Amino acid sequence: MELPPGITYLLEVFPRFAIPSIIAYLSLYLLEKREPSFSIPSWAAIILAIFTRPIILIFNHYHSIWVNKRAAAANNAVLAPSLPKSPLTIVSEFAWNSRHGHPGVAILLLFTPYQPAICLILLTKVLAISHIPPQAINIKLKMAEGSVFFSQAHSLLGEGVFNSDGEMWKFHRAMTRPFFTRERITDFDIYDRNWNISLQIAKDRLSEGFSLDIQDLISRFTLDSATEFLFGGAVGSLSAGIPYPPAHKERNSSLFYNHPSTSFVKAFTEGLWLVAERSNLGKEWSLWEFNRDKITPLRRIIDDFTEPLLRKALDTHANDMNSEASLKHKDEVTLLEHLVKHTRDTKFLKDELVNLLVAGRDTTMCLLTYAIYMLAEHPGIEKRLREEIFAKVGPTEAPKYEQMREMRYVKAFLNEVLRLYPPVPSNGRITTKPVLLPAVHPGGKPIYVPKDTSCIYPVINIHRRTDLWGPDALEFDPDRFLDERVQKYLVPNPFIFCPFNAGPRICLGQQFAYNEATFYLVRLLQNFTEFTLDNSVNVPPPEEWKSEGGRKAKEKVHPTSHLTLFVKGGLWIRMKEFSTSEI
């Protein structure tokens, strides 16, 4: 029987607290026995013993600061300044912003233009990185995923590719890499089948006179496409339909509520929320879930959803094993078929399925949702995109890979969406050795980052910095990826654009995401036009955002995130069917 998180945590830390106290008490006792002149009341001995560990913690804290200052001075550097806020204040601010604020703002508000990094003293120490020179983002190449995150995400992600390190991560990487070759990711039949279903759903809903939640529709498209591509069987989430606006929810069918994919999505989303909240609490997240792990029952729902896919693959492999010749010459069609040939460990396989669904569903859903949001906000861009699509693909044909490569403005448009709305708005690592961050200003000293420091780098803030992208960094302008700004900003500093991470952990599926998003966008603009937001249904951003400046002041919907970015309450839009007579 697995112990509750709080009990497990206390059992882990108890020896570290108890042993020094026991040693202190026994030392006082033996000293009193050996030295009759030494006497201390029992109550005083107990108090001293109890406070031994806190005293050691305080000593170690200031001793580490002293050691790190000496190391920094030896490198002609300085330590990052500590934020003068209490741990509980920092935790509460981050937790509130996770649910109600704008992604990245909680971190952004901690900085001034003169601070490339800030040391956050929680119950553990975290170095939040921001306002750093672009070349310093190479620090990611010198870091590994931190064990703290492993603990926080283990209930949901297990030991899958996004929650492993070292040899286990290399094994995951080697297993998945062969299934993201050009030949495999340019077979668009899966996209076409699921697009045709989503097209009919959209037309039916619009013909009823209602707006539609395009985020929900896209999430079903990406879920069905990902499961079919990766695992060999679509889960049919599109067949459940999409929700009606909240004021007309009585029209939602029983299938919409009872379809297996609906319970999966709810459990999956809530699990991501809980992981995000745990990340705000550091190592001590277990104390907030003292009696029970809140993610465990959600993971059971997720596993129930993926079980048929896994069982089918295992049964197929077992049948193939009966015919050695058949197994030898059979091509591996899916990643899951490849995995079951190397292991029949169901826990390992379930963990991998969940991790791949995070990548296959949520990231492309984010990209396409915010792409359509930008189409609604910039009608002129819609017209220009359609002109390129019709010139390269035509008004009715499905796009091919070679045609996608020729659509430079479509790629620039998607890149600009990824710049302002990266699917993973912030990321983190833990330093495996001391690192120097270059000074921000000429003549300034670099920042010394000690070994084993947990670090956060807010991608969404890096993508919006005017010193890295120019004075118009907060404006949506796809041409920045086509004109002279490419050579001025991006080519000299390629790490300022990292929506799919960078270095050894760069996303293997980034081209898969580009292909899927491009296919959907092409088919969408071939069939629909005049995208508008239904502000009677969309969750509006907080009123105070309008006066706070920056990108927040421009928002018409409420961007939010757990581990990935999405629109709070869905993106409800209206659009009209496009007629070729309008060409």
Secondary structure, DSSP 8 states (H G I E B T S, - for coil): ----HHHHHHHHHHHHHHHHHHHHHHHHHHHHHH-TT----HHHHHHHHHTHHHHHHHHHHHHHHHHHHHHHHHTT-EE--B--S-HHHHHHHHHHHHHHS-TTHHHHTT--TT-SEEEEESSSEEEEE-S--GGGGGGGGGEE--HHHHHHHHHHHTTSGGG--HHHHHHHHHHHGGGGSHHHHT-THHHHHHHHHHHHHHHHHHHTT--EEHHHHHHHHHHHHHHHHHHS----GGGG-----GGGGGGS-HHHHHSHHHHHHHHHHHHHHHHHHHHTTGGGGGGGG-S--SSHHHHHHHHHHHHHHHHHHHHHHHHHHT-HHHHHH----SHHHHHHHH---HHHHHHHHHHHHIIIIIIHHHHHHHHHHHHHH-HHHHHHHHHHHHHHT-SSS---HHHHHH-HHHHHHHHHHHHHS-SS--EEEEESS-EEE--SSTT---EEE-TT-EEEE-HHHHTT-HHHH-TTTTS--GGGGTSTHIIIIITT-GGG--TT--GGG--TTHHHHHHHHHHHHHHHHHHEEEEEE-TTTS----GGGGGS-TGGGG-SS-EEESSSEEETT--EEEEEE--GGG-
